[in-house]
């Protein structure tokens, strides 16, 4: 409690120094000279002038530090009875190659990409791949039907949509592709690129739909994409509220403030450090899944 009290007091009495100090745990291309820009309060901007890449902080820096063989992500599926462990080196390779797939389709910095996937490793890979090239991902929970997906497509106006043939739940499989096709019909601004991760347990494939791309085919010979430097204040992702009380609202998280907050919280809130294993009860379609499945632990 003493350490907590000291940290709390420091964050209140000199918040600028506190959060600049916290930012030193993040690798920057251009380190920020200021923590908080409150010149347009109540609209705030964190780490103005700073530049970085979130995927580099999640992956490259661990490989560069000689920790490439350590486990980065463990997928333990009760539905298919499979456990798969990704080292930092392997995860970086798969993220870089899928980022190359997106880049080859013309996805570039600032573009929005919808991720409509079940809880499979490719969901995390897609998110990190977007971050790598400066694209803004918007994950839509796989439990949403076509009209809800269409609403989010029209608000985000993405250039690409990444999905899978379906999800697996106790006692049933859920086919995603018919819902995606219907959502595109309903959308005023349908994306030009659709990429599908086929799953052998769920019917349907990219080949069933004209012009849709197969994840595995596209990544086989994809050129790995280098990380794109973005401003700390550039958006990392847009995540929509449920829409239960009106039109879904897109909440935007930026790169710099998010990276610092996630890094700080793992050590100081959860007491999780290098080599520990962390598990979060969430779906990547929700903010906890973003924060504490994909970004903060990496």
Secondary structure, 3 states (H helix, E strand, C coil): CHHHHHHHHHHHHCHHHHHHHHHCCCCCCECCCCCEEEEECCEEEECCCCEECHHHHHHHHHHHCCCCCCEEEEEEECCCCEEEEEEHHHHHHHHHHHHHHHHHCCCCCCCEEEEECCCCHHHHHHHHHHHHHCCEEEECCCCCCHHHHHHHHHHHCCCEEEEECEEEECCEEEECHHHHHHHHHHCCCCCCEEEEECCCCCCCCHHHCCCCEEHHHHHHCCCCCCCCCEECCCEEEEEECCCCCCCCCEEEEEHHHHHHHHHHHHHHCCCCCCCCCCCCCCCCCCHHHHHHHHHCCC
